[in-house]
Amino acid sequence: MDISATIAKLKQDPQFAQKVGMVLVHNGIVRGTSRKDGLAVTCVEVTPDHARIAEICREYEAKPGIYRVLAEASEGRLNVGDDLLFIIVAGDFRENVKPVLAEVLDRIKAEAVVKQEMCSV
């Protein structure tokens, strides 16, 4: 996902300016160390459930004040520094947008993405 291009496309909708006062972006990147044990990560194997990701996005677009929720997860073998997960949440006020980004991120990670780290010892 090209974040700037995606936001520019959203802004082309005439309703965008009327409904959106905040856009939050998450850009998850393959980290060089494992969260679990701090070992060096060489790469990760990622298997996203694209249908489940889309379902989660649609669910949160129905929340008050939310204009659009978009998410894209990379698939396959990714190296340290590669983009892993993009999420964009656009909505009216920060009180509505901030919690939705956090919830969508947590749900996608828990329900729709399987990630296997390959570590060097």
JOMOCOR-V695522 format. One record per pair of residues at least 12 apart in sequence whose C-alpha atoms are under 10 Angstrom apart, sorted by the first residue. I is the first residue (numbers start at 0). J is the second residue. Records with the same first field share a line. If there is no record, write none. Layout:
I=J + J
This chain:
0=26 + 69 + 70 + 71 + 72 + 73 + 82 + 84 + 85 + 86
1=85
2=24 + 25 + 26 + 85 + 86 + 87
5=69 + 87
6=22 + 24 + 87 + 89
9=66 + 67 + 89
14=66
15=66 + 67 + 89 + 90 + 91
16=91
17=91
18=64 + 65 + 66 + 89 + 90 + 91 + 92
19=64 + 65 + 66 + 67 + 88 + 89 + 90 + 91 + 92 + 96
20=64 + 66 + 89 + 90 + 91 + 92 + 93 + 96
21=65 + 66 + 88 + 89 + 90 + 91 + 92 + 93 + 95 + 96 + 97
22=66 + 67 + 68 + 87 + 88 + 89 + 90 + 91 + 92 + 93 + 96 + 97 + 100
23=68 + 86 + 87 + 88 + 89 + 90 + 93 + 96 + 97 + 99 + 100
24=69 + 70 + 85 + 86 + 87 + 88 + 89 + 100
25=70 + 84 + 85 + 86 + 87 + 88 + 100 + 101 + 104
26=70 + 71 + 72 + 82 + 83 + 84 + 85 + 86 + 87
27=72 + 80 + 81 + 82 + 83 + 84 + 85 + 86 + 104
28=77 + 78 + 79 + 80 + 81 + 82 + 83 + 84 + 85
29=41 + 42 + 43 + 77 + 78 + 79 + 80 + 81 + 82 + 83 + 84 + 116
30=42 + 43 + 78 + 79 + 80 + 81 + 82 + 83 + 116
31=78 + 79 + 80 + 118
32=79 + 116 + 118 + 119
33=116 + 117 + 118
34=116
37=118
38=117 + 118 + 119 + 120
39=79 + 116 + 117 + 118 + 119 + 120
40=78 + 79 + 116 + 117 + 118 + 119 + 120
41=77 + 78 + 79 + 116 + 117 + 118 + 119
42=76 + 77 + 78 + 79 + 80 + 81 + 115 + 116 + 117 + 118 + 119
43=74 + 75 + 76 + 77 + 78 + 79 + 81 + 83 + 113 + 114 + 115 + 116 + 117 + 118
44=73 + 74 + 75 + 76 + 77 + 78 + 113 + 114 + 115 + 116 + 117
45=72 + 73 + 74 + 75 + 76 + 77 + 83 + 112 + 113 + 114 + 115 + 116
46=72 + 73 + 74 + 75 + 76 + 111 + 112 + 113 + 114 + 115
47=71 + 72 + 73 + 74 + 75 + 84 + 107 + 108 + 110 + 111 + 112 + 113 + 114
48=72 + 74 + 107 + 110 + 111 + 112 + 113
49=70 + 71 + 72 + 73 + 74 + 107 + 111 + 112
50=111
51=106 + 107 + 110 + 111 + 112
52=69 + 70 + 71 + 72 + 103 + 104 + 106 + 107 + 108 + 110 + 111 + 112
53=68 + 69 + 70 + 71 + 107 + 111
54=107 + 111
55=68 + 69 + 70 + 102 + 103 + 104 + 106 + 107 + 110 + 111
56=68 + 69 + 70 + 86 + 87 + 88 + 99 + 103 + 106 + 107
57=69
58=103
59=88 + 99 + 100 + 102 + 103
60=88 + 89 + 90 + 99
62=90 + 95 + 96 + 99
63=90 + 91 + 92 + 95 + 96
64=89 + 90 + 91 + 92 + 93 + 94 + 95 + 96
65=88 + 89 + 90 + 91 + 92 + 95 + 96 + 99
66=88 + 89 + 90 + 91 + 96
67=87 + 88 + 89 + 90
68=86 + 87 + 88 + 89 + 90 + 96 + 99 + 100 + 103
69=85 + 86 + 87 + 88 + 89 + 103
70=84 + 85 + 86 + 87 + 88 + 103 + 104 + 107
71=83 + 84 + 85 + 86 + 87
72=84 + 85 + 86 + 107 + 108 + 111 + 112
73=85 + 112
74=112 + 113 + 114
75=114
76=114 + 115 + 116 + 117
77=116
78=117
83=114
84=104 + 107 + 108 + 112
85=104
86=100 + 103 + 104 + 107
87=100 + 103
88=100 + 101 + 103
